[in-house]
Amino acid sequence: MGLPSKKRTPRSRDDRRSHHALKKIVTKKCEKCGEPTLPHRACATCGTYKGKQTVNVEKRILRKTKKTKKIS
């Protein structure tokens, strides 16, 4: 079985792990309600995307409550 012939230095070890750091999550403000949202996605609180209503939030909440009632 192959074994390393030389010890890996801390510098080369850290260079190998340089891309393991966590990246900051980028958010933007919703144009309508001002809540932070992920870019290129509809707002979770008001359901708008690029100034247009795309998701019916009330309908989504009702569906979620019905689902939880069926489970319990």
Biopython code that builds the backbone (N, CA, C, O; Angstrom):
import numpy as np
from Bio.PDB.StructureBuilder import StructureBuilder

atoms = [
    (1, "MET", "N", (0.841, -1.170, 0.000)),
    (1, "MET", "CA", (0.000, 0.000, 0.000)),
    (1, "MET", "C", (0.890, 1.238, 0.000)),
    (1, "MET", "O", (1.895, 1.291, 0.709)),
    (2, "GLY", "N", (0.509, 2.239, -0.806)),
    (2, "GLY", "CA", (1.315, 3.447, -0.921)),
    (2, "GLY", "C", (1.180, 4.352, 0.288)),
    (2, "GLY", "O", (0.079, 4.554, 0.799)),
    (3, "LEU", "N", (2.292, 4.892, 0.743)),
    (3, "LEU", "CA", (2.307, 5.840, 1.848)),
    (3, "LEU", "C", (2.940, 7.146, 1.380)),
    (3, "LEU", "O", (3.756, 7.135, 0.458)),
    (4, "PRO", "N", (2.578, 8.273, 2.000)),
    (4, "PRO", "CA", (3.202, 9.531, 1.604)),
    (4, "PRO", "C", (4.686, 9.527, 1.944)),
    (4, "PRO", "O", (5.079, 9.127, 3.040)),
    (5, "SER", "N", (5.506, 9.973, 1.003)),
    (5, "SER", "CA", (6.953, 9.946, 1.236)),
    (5, "SER", "C", (7.421, 11.149, 2.030)),
    (5, "SER", "O", (8.463, 11.092, 2.683)),
    (6, "LYS", "N", (6.646, 12.268, 1.983)),
    (6, "LYS", "CA", (7.033, 13.453, 2.732)),
    (6, "LYS", "C", (5.814, 14.027, 3.441)),
    (6, "LYS", "O", (4.676, 13.865, 3.001)),
    (7, "LYS", "N", (6.093, 14.709, 4.562)),
    (7, "LYS", "CA", (5.012, 15.313, 5.342)),
    (7, "LYS", "C", (4.442, 16.513, 4.586)),
    (7, "LYS", "O", (5.182, 17.306, 4.004)),
    (8, "ARG", "N", (3.139, 16.628, 4.605)),
    (8, "ARG", "CA", (2.489, 17.767, 3.965)),
    (8, "ARG", "C", (2.614, 18.976, 4.888)),
    (8, "ARG", "O", (2.318, 18.874, 6.078)),
    (9, "THR", "N", (3.037, 20.091, 4.371)),
    (9, "THR", "CA", (3.236, 21.279, 5.201)),
    (9, "THR", "C", (1.890, 21.923, 5.528)),
    (9, "THR", "O", (0.915, 21.728, 4.802)),
    (10, "PRO", "N", (1.834, 22.690, 6.618)),
    (10, "PRO", "CA", (0.584, 23.382, 6.939)),
    (10, "PRO", "C", (0.126, 24.305, 5.812)),
    (10, "PRO", "O", (-1.076, 24.458, 5.595)),
    (11, "ARG", "N", (1.049, 24.910, 5.105)),
    (11, "ARG", "CA", (0.700, 25.812, 4.000)),
    (11, "ARG", "C", (-0.018, 25.048, 2.888)),
    (11, "ARG", "O", (-1.052, 25.497, 2.395)),
    (12, "SER", "N", (0.523, 23.903, 2.496)),
    (12, "SER", "CA", (-0.118, 23.157, 1.411)),
    (12, "SER", "C", (-1.442, 22.554, 1.872)),
    (12, "SER", "O", (-2.382, 22.440, 1.087)),
    (13, "ARG", "N", (-1.514, 22.170, 3.142)),
    (13, "ARG", "CA", (-2.772, 21.662, 3.690)),
    (13, "ARG", "C", (-3.838, 22.754, 3.648)),
    (13, "ARG", "O", (-4.972, 22.494, 3.247)),
    (14, "ASP", "N", (-3.483, 23.981, 4.060)),
    (14, "ASP", "CA", (-4.440, 25.081, 4.076)),
    (14, "ASP", "C", (-4.809, 25.526, 2.661)),
    (14, "ASP", "O", (-5.946, 25.928, 2.414)),
    (15, "ASP", "N", (-3.855, 25.457, 1.735)),
    (15, "ASP", "CA", (-4.166, 25.784, 0.345)),
    (15, "ASP", "C", (-5.186, 24.807, -0.219)),
    (15, "ASP", "O", (-6.071, 25.199, -0.979)),
    (16, "ARG", "N", (-5.068, 23.552, 0.147)),
    (16, "ARG", "CA", (-6.016, 22.549, -0.325)),
    (16, "ARG", "C", (-7.415, 22.832, 0.219)),
    (16, "ARG", "O", (-8.405, 22.604, -0.476)),
    (17, "ARG", "N", (-7.504, 23.323, 1.446)),
    (17, "ARG", "CA", (-8.793, 23.576, 2.080)),
    (17, "ARG", "C", (-9.321, 24.989, 1.847)),
    (17, "ARG", "O", (-10.307, 25.382, 2.471)),
    (18, "SER", "N", (-8.708, 25.737, 0.994)),
    (18, "SER", "CA", (-9.067, 27.150, 0.829)),
    (18, "SER", "C", (-10.497, 27.340, 0.333)),
    (18, "SER", "O", (-11.111, 28.363, 0.639)),
    (19, "HIS", "N", (-11.037, 26.408, -0.407)),
    (19, "HIS", "CA", (-12.390, 26.543, -0.935)),
    (19, "HIS", "C", (-13.450, 25.959, 0.002)),
    (19, "HIS", "O", (-14.624, 25.909, -0.366)),
    (20, "HIS", "N", (-13.069, 25.520, 1.195)),
    (20, "HIS", "CA", (-14.028, 24.932, 2.134)),
    (20, "HIS", "C", (-14.784, 25.972, 2.946)),
    (20, "HIS", "O", (-15.722, 25.620, 3.662)),
    (21, "ALA", "N", (-14.404, 27.244, 2.856)),
    (21, "ALA", "CA", (-15.034, 28.287, 3.657)),
    (21, "ALA", "C", (-16.487, 28.481, 3.235)),
    (21, "ALA", "O", (-16.832, 28.280, 2.071)),
    (22, "LEU", "N", (-17.336, 28.872, 4.181)),
    (22, "LEU", "CA", (-18.736, 29.140, 3.886)),
    (22, "LEU", "C", (-18.853, 30.464, 3.147)),
    (22, "LEU", "O", (-18.142, 31.423, 3.448)),
    (23, "LYS", "N", (-19.746, 30.505, 2.191)),
    (23, "LYS", "CA", (-19.952, 31.720, 1.422)),
    (23, "LYS", "C", (-21.131, 32.495, 1.990)),
    (23, "LYS", "O", (-22.101, 31.904, 2.464)),
    (24, "LYS", "N", (-21.045, 33.820, 1.942)),
    (24, "LYS", "CA", (-22.101, 34.680, 2.449)),
    (24, "LYS", "C", (-23.328, 34.574, 1.546)),
    (24, "LYS", "O", (-23.202, 34.568, 0.321)),
    (25, "ILE", "N", (-24.508, 34.491, 2.148)),
    (25, "ILE", "CA", (-25.747, 34.425, 1.387)),
    (25, "ILE", "C", (-26.116, 35.837, 0.951)),
    (25, "ILE", "O", (-26.261, 36.735, 1.780)),
    (26, "VAL", "N", (-26.263, 36.021, -0.337)),
    (26, "VAL", "CA", (-26.601, 37.337, -0.877)),
    (26, "VAL", "C", (-28.116, 37.472, -0.928)),
    (26, "VAL", "O", (-28.801, 36.606, -1.472)),
    (27, "THR", "N", (-28.644, 38.560, -0.359)),
    (27, "THR", "CA", (-30.073, 38.817, -0.403)),
    (27, "THR", "C", (-30.312, 40.206, -0.974)),
    (27, "THR", "O", (-29.413, 41.047, -0.998)),
    (28, "LYS", "N", (-31.522, 40.429, -1.427)),
    (28, "LYS", "CA", (-31.927, 41.755, -1.890)),
    (28, "LYS", "C", (-33.263, 42.089, -1.242)),
    (28, "LYS", "O", (-33.952, 41.200, -0.743)),
    (29, "LYS", "N", (-33.629, 43.357, -1.247)),
    (29, "LYS", "CA", (-34.900, 43.779, -0.663)),
    (29, "LYS", "C", (-36.005, 43.616, -1.690)),
    (29, "LYS", "O", (-35.817, 43.880, -2.877)),
    (30, "CYS", "N", (-37.164, 43.175, -1.209)),
    (30, "CYS", "CA", (-38.339, 43.073, -2.067)),
    (30, "CYS", "C", (-38.785, 44.486, -2.435)),
    (30, "CYS", "O", (-38.795, 45.376, -1.584)),
    (31, "GLU", "N", (-39.150, 44.693, -3.694)),
    (31, "GLU", "CA", (-39.565, 46.016, -4.151)),
    (31, "GLU", "C", (-40.874, 46.458, -3.495)),
    (31, "GLU", "O", (-41.089, 47.650, -3.279)),
    (32, "LYS", "N", (-41.746, 45.501, -3.179)),
    (32, "LYS", "CA", (-43.068, 45.854, -2.662)),
    (32, "LYS", "C", (-43.088, 45.960, -1.142)),
    (32, "LYS", "O", (-43.533, 46.974, -0.603)),
    (33, "CYS", "N", (-42.612, 44.930, -0.442)),
    (33, "CYS", "CA", (-42.744, 44.914, 1.019)),
    (33, "CYS", "C", (-41.442, 45.209, 1.761)),
    (33, "CYS", "O", (-41.474, 45.484, 2.961)),
    (34, "GLY", "N", (-40.294, 45.157, 1.077)),
    (34, "GLY", "CA", (-39.025, 45.475, 1.716)),
    (34, "GLY", "C", (-38.380, 44.334, 2.485)),
    (34, "GLY", "O", (-37.345, 44.537, 3.120)),
    (35, "GLU", "N", (-38.958, 43.145, 2.447)),
    (35, "GLU", "CA", (-38.391, 41.987, 3.136)),
    (35, "GLU", "C", (-37.184, 41.466, 2.363)),
    (35, "GLU", "O", (-37.160, 41.567, 1.136)),
    (36, "PRO", "N", (-36.174, 40.908, 3.047)),
    (36, "PRO", "CA", (-35.040, 40.335, 2.320)),
    (36, "PRO", "C", (-35.444, 39.040, 1.616)),
    (36, "PRO", "O", (-36.090, 38.176, 2.210)),
    (37, "THR", "N", (-35.059, 38.914, 0.350)),
    (37, "THR", "CA", (-35.369, 37.719, -0.431)),
    (37, "THR", "C", (-34.128, 37.295, -1.204)),
    (37, "THR", "O", (-33.210, 38.091, -1.402)),
    (38, "LEU", "N", (-34.105, 36.052, -1.637)),
    (38, "LEU", "CA", (-33.027, 35.567, -2.481)),
    (38, "LEU", "C", (-33.203, 36.144, -3.886)),
    (38, "LEU", "O", (-34.334, 36.302, -4.345)),
    (39, "PRO", "N", (-32.105, 36.460, -4.575)),
    (39, "PRO", "CA", (-32.247, 37.008, -5.922)),
    (39, "PRO", "C", (-32.828, 35.985, -6.898)),
    (39, "PRO", "O", (-32.595, 34.784, -6.766)),
    (40, "HIS", "N", (-33.573, 36.471, -7.862)),
    (40, "HIS", "CA", (-34.206, 35.670, -8.922)),
    (40, "HIS", "C", (-35.234, 34.689, -8.362)),
    (40, "HIS", "O", (-35.444, 33.618, -8.933)),
    (41, "ARG", "N", (-35.879, 35.047, -7.244)),
    (41, "ARG", "CA", (-36.942, 34.228, -6.667)),
    (41, "ARG", "C", (-38.062, 35.130, -6.205)),
    (41, "ARG", "O", (-37.832, 36.294, -5.876)),
    (42, "ALA", "N", (-39.274, 34.601, -6.178)),
    (42, "ALA", "CA", (-40.416, 35.376, -5.718)),
    (42, "ALA", "C", (-40.326, 35.575, -4.211)),
    (42, "ALA", "O", (-39.803, 34.724, -3.491)),
    (43, "CYS", "N", (-40.843, 36.712, -3.741)),
    (43, "CYS", "CA", (-40.830, 37.035, -2.313)),
    (43, "CYS", "C", (-41.749, 36.064, -1.572)),
    (43, "CYS", "O", (-42.862, 35.790, -2.022)),
    (44, "ALA", "N", (-41.283, 35.548, -0.443)),
    (44, "ALA", "CA", (-42.073, 34.568, 0.312)),
    (44, "ALA", "C", (-43.205, 35.224, 1.086)),
    (44, "ALA", "O", (-44.193, 34.558, 1.394)),
    (45, "THR", "N", (-43.093, 36.515, 1.412)),
    (45, "THR", "CA", (-44.119, 37.164, 2.219)),
    (45, "THR", "C", (-45.243, 37.768, 1.392)),
    (45, "THR", "O", (-46.408, 37.687, 1.783)),
    (46, "CYS", "N", (-44.910, 38.380, 0.239)),
    (46, "CYS", "CA", (-45.962, 39.021, -0.553)),
    (46, "CYS", "C", (-46.202, 38.330, -1.899)),
    (46, "CYS", "O", (-47.242, 38.558, -2.516)),
    (47, "GLY", "N", (-45.272, 37.493, -2.372)),
    (47, "GLY", "CA", (-45.472, 36.716, -3.588)),
    (47, "GLY", "C", (-45.214, 37.473, -4.875)),
    (47, "GLY", "O", (-45.715, 37.066, -5.923)),
    (48, "THR", "N", (-44.449, 38.562, -4.840)),
    (48, "THR", "CA", (-44.174, 39.316, -6.056)),
    (48, "THR", "C", (-42.778, 38.995, -6.579)),
    (48, "THR", "O", (-41.880, 38.626, -5.823)),
    (49, "TYR", "N", (-42.618, 39.149, -7.907)),
    (49, "TYR", "CA", (-41.326, 38.989, -8.548)),
    (49, "TYR", "C", (-41.251, 40.005, -9.677)),
    (49, "TYR", "O", (-42.100, 40.019, -10.568)),
    (50, "LYS", "N", (-40.237, 40.851, -9.636)),
    (50, "LYS", "CA", (-40.044, 41.935, -10.614)),
    (50, "LYS", "C", (-41.275, 42.825, -10.713)),
    (50, "LYS", "O", (-41.661, 43.246, -11.804)),
    (51, "GLY", "N", (-41.891, 43.111, -9.562)),
    (51, "GLY", "CA", (-43.029, 44.020, -9.526)),
    (51, "GLY", "C", (-44.358, 43.403, -9.911)),
    (51, "GLY", "O", (-45.371, 44.102, -9.912)),
    (52, "LYS", "N", (-44.394, 42.119, -10.239)),
    (52, "LYS", "CA", (-45.642, 41.465, -10.634)),
    (52, "LYS", "C", (-46.009, 40.409, -9.600)),
    (52, "LYS", "O", (-45.131, 39.763, -9.027)),
    (53, "GLN", "N", (-47.312, 40.232, -9.360)),
    (53, "GLN", "CA", (-47.808, 39.213, -8.429)),
    (53, "GLN", "C", (-47.706, 37.852, -9.111)),
    (53, "GLN", "O", (-48.367, 37.614, -10.122)),
    (54, "THR", "N", (-46.874, 36.951, -8.560)),
    (54, "THR", "CA", (-46.672, 35.648, -9.186)),
    (54, "THR", "C", (-47.178, 34.496, -8.323)),
    (54, "THR", "O", (-47.540, 33.444, -8.848)),
    (55, "VAL", "N", (-47.206, 34.685, -7.002)),
    (55, "VAL", "CA", (-47.617, 33.615, -6.096)),
    (55, "VAL", "C", (-48.762, 34.123, -5.240)),
    (55, "VAL", "O", (-48.683, 35.214, -4.676)),
    (56, "ASN", "N", (-49.832, 33.333, -5.140)),
    (56, "ASN", "CA", (-50.951, 33.673, -4.267)),
    (56, "ASN", "C", (-50.607, 33.163, -2.867)),
    (56, "ASN", "O", (-50.733, 31.972, -2.583)),
    (57, "VAL", "N", (-50.172, 34.077, -1.999)),
    (57, "VAL", "CA", (-49.662, 33.704, -0.680)),
    (57, "VAL", "C", (-50.779, 33.177, 0.218)),
    (57, "VAL", "O", (-50.571, 32.223, 0.967)),
    (58, "GLU", "N", (-51.977, 33.798, 0.148)),
    (58, "GLU", "CA", (-53.088, 33.338, 0.999)),
    (58, "GLU", "C", (-53.470, 31.899, 0.669)),
    (58, "GLU", "O", (-53.726, 31.094, 1.565)),
    (59, "LYS", "N", (-53.505, 31.582, -0.623)),
    (59, "LYS", "CA", (-53.851, 30.225, -1.057)),
    (59, "LYS", "C", (-52.811, 29.220, -0.559)),
    (59, "LYS", "O", (-53.153, 28.113, -0.143)),
    (60, "ARG", "N", (-51.538, 29.621, -0.608)),
    (60, "ARG", "CA", (-50.456, 28.743, -0.158)),
    (60, "ARG", "C", (-50.571, 28.478, 1.345)),
    (60, "ARG", "O", (-50.363, 27.349, 1.788)),
    (61, "ILE", "N", (-50.896, 29.494, 2.123)),
    (61, "ILE", "CA", (-51.038, 29.329, 3.578)),
    (61, "ILE", "C", (-52.211, 28.419, 3.905)),
    (61, "ILE", "O", (-52.106, 27.552, 4.773)),
    (62, "LEU", "N", (-53.344, 28.615, 3.199)),
    (62, "LEU", "CA", (-54.509, 27.744, 3.424)),
    (62, "LEU", "C", (-54.187, 26.291, 3.106)),
    (62, "LEU", "O", (-54.582, 25.389, 3.845)),
    (63, "ARG", "N", (-53.476, 26.064, 2.016)),
    (63, "ARG", "CA", (-53.109, 24.705, 1.630)),
    (63, "ARG", "C", (-52.217, 24.068, 2.682)),
    (63, "ARG", "O", (-52.356, 22.886, 2.993)),
    (64, "LYS", "N", (-51.298, 24.860, 3.230)),
    (64, "LYS", "CA", (-50.381, 24.342, 4.236)),
    (64, "LYS", "C", (-51.116, 23.983, 5.524)),
    (64, "LYS", "O", (-50.816, 22.961, 6.142)),
    (65, "THR", "N", (-52.086, 24.821, 5.939)),
    (65, "THR", "CA", (-52.831, 24.529, 7.164)),
    (65, "THR", "C", (-53.714, 23.300, 6.988)),
    (65, "THR", "O", (-53.876, 22.522, 7.927)),
    (66, "LYS", "N", (-54.287, 23.112, 5.803)),
    (66, "LYS", "CA", (-55.098, 21.917, 5.552)),
    (66, "LYS", "C", (-54.237, 20.656, 5.643)),
    (66, "LYS", "O", (-54.654, 19.636, 6.192)),
    (67, "LYS", "N", (-53.041, 20.752, 5.097)),
    (67, "LYS", "CA", (-52.146, 19.597, 5.110)),
    (67, "LYS", "C", (-51.754, 19.216, 6.523)),
    (67, "LYS", "O", (-51.707, 18.031, 6.851)),
    (68, "THR", "N", (-51.466, 20.213, 7.380)),
    (68, "THR", "CA", (-51.089, 19.935, 8.755)),
    (68, "THR", "C", (-52.266, 19.374, 9.555)),
    (68, "THR", "O", (-52.067, 18.549, 10.447)),
    (69, "LYS", "N", (-53.486, 19.812, 9.247)),
    (69, "LYS", "CA", (-54.671, 19.285, 9.940)),
    (69, "LYS", "C", (-54.899, 17.815, 9.588)),
    (69, "LYS", "O", (-55.304, 17.030, 10.445)),
    (70, "LYS", "N", (-54.638, 17.433, 8.317)),
    (70, "LYS", "CA", (-54.820, 16.043, 7.897)),
    (70, "LYS", "C", (-53.811, 15.132, 8.601)),
    (70, "LYS", "O", (-54.149, 14.010, 8.977)),
    (71, "ILE", "N", (-52.608, 15.596, 8.777)),
    (71, "ILE", "CA", (-51.571, 14.785, 9.395)),
    (71, "ILE", "C", (-51.870, 14.542, 10.878)),
    (71, "ILE", "O", (-51.712, 13.425, 11.370)),
    (72, "SER", "N", (-52.300, 15.582, 11.583)),
    (72, "SER", "CA", (-52.536, 15.419, 13.023)),
    (72, "SER", "C", (-53.942, 15.043, 13.375)),
    (72, "SER", "O", (-54.261, 14.878, 14.552)),
]
sb = StructureBuilder()
sb.init_structure("model")
sb.init_model(0)
sb.init_chain("A")
sb.init_seg("    ")
for serial, (resi, resn, name, xyz) in enumerate(atoms, 1):
    if name == "N":
        sb.init_residue(resn, " ", resi, " ")
    sb.init_atom(name, np.array(xyz, "f"), 0.0, 1.0, " ", f" {name:<3s}", serial, name[0])
structure = sb.get_structure()
